[in-house]
Amino acid sequence: MSNHEDAEFESMPPPDHEVLEKVLRQSFAVGDEPVDPALTAALFRVVDRHGSEKDLSEALVSELVLAVISSYFNVVPEPAGLWSRMATSVAGTLCDDPIARERLNAWWNGLRRSFHEKH
């Protein structure tokens, strides 16, 4: 990670809850499954690894956010890279908000059900 990327990340404002909500709404269908097949596949890979976890930890939310980022931007983030750090920051913001966390847990459990119905 370059000093420029570090400075750029540090100068970013915290994620806006309304923007995050909009991204989640656009990312997912009315049901439990994402609209985009590539995003569905990326998220199902996370469910395949962590499907036994009924409640979301911040680390798991970060992994889900990273799956969305990877799908949208068609990137393979480095573990300590800018995308991964951004996902961790977004996950922290989401997990700190009780309403967002409740919605994420409900969505996660729906995604788990959808995955198990298909596999």
Summary of the structure (lengths in Angstrom):
residues: 119
radius of gyration: 14.2
end to end distance: 38.2
largest distance: 45.9
contacts: 316
relative contact order: 0.17
helix: 71%
strand: 2%
